[in-house]
Amino acid sequence: MLRRYNHDNLNNGRNLRKNMTKQERKLWFDFLKDLPVKIYKQKLVGNYILDFYCDKYKIAIELDGNQHCDNIESIKKDEERTKYLNSIGIRVIRYSNYDINDNFETVCQDILKEFGML
């Protein structure tokens, strides 16, 4: 299914792919890139840029820094984003940067469960 995206985000998406956060790089290079399904980095969907997206399972994987937990405005934006993505059939799973740094194996196991690979 073709999902339209905001073309204004195209350059920003490219920039984010080239300049991933430390936690995004760890999840990508140490786990996601070797899975037997296609995972997109910084996938444009609607007005949003998803950290990681698997079209086969219709799952977005979002990594949240401190601003996502401490800032009420960021929390509301995340809720709006999730509501929109859910409305078009995409399930969102979120992990904090702390989870990636300190509970990496648990995150990987959880993703495998979400994909039905465990």
Residue pairs with C-beta under 8 A, 6 or more apart in sequence:
3 45
3 46
3 88
4 46
5 44
5 45
5 46
5 47
6 44
6 46
6 47
9 44
9 47
9 48
9 49
10 44
12 49
13 42
13 43
13 44
13 49
14 42
16 42
16 49
17 41
17 42
20 28
20 41
20 42
21 63
21 65
21 97
23 63
23 65
23 97
23 100
23 101
24 41
24 51
24 52
24 63
26 100
26 104
27 52
27 61
27 63
27 95
27 100
27 104
27 107
28 39
28 41
28 52
30 104
31 104
31 108
31 111
32 39
32 52
32 61
32 111
33 39
35 115
35 117
37 54
37 56
37 57
37 115
38 54
38 55
38 56
39 52
39 53
39 54
39 61
40 50
40 52
40 53
40 54
40 55
41 51
41 52
42 49
42 50
42 51
43 49
43 50
43 52
43 53
43 60
44 50
45 53
45 60
45 85
45 88
45 90
46 84
46 85
46 88
48 81
48 84
48 85
50 60
50 61
50 62
50 85
51 60
51 61
51 62
51 63
52 60
52 61
52 62
53 59
53 60
53 61
53 90
54 61
54 115
57 91
57 114
57 115
57 116
58 89
58 90
58 91
59 90
59 91
59 92
59 93
59 114
59 115
60 85
60 90
60 91
60 92
60 93
61 93
61 94
61 95
61 111
62 78
62 92
62 93
62 94
62 95
63 94
63 95
63 96
63 97
63 100
64 78
64 94
64 95
64 96
64 97
65 96
65 97
66 97
67 74
68 74
68 75
68 78
68 94
68 96
69 75
69 96
78 94
81 92
82 92
85 91
85 92
86 92
91 114
93 110
93 111
93 114
95 107
95 110
99 106
99 107
100 107
109 118
112 118
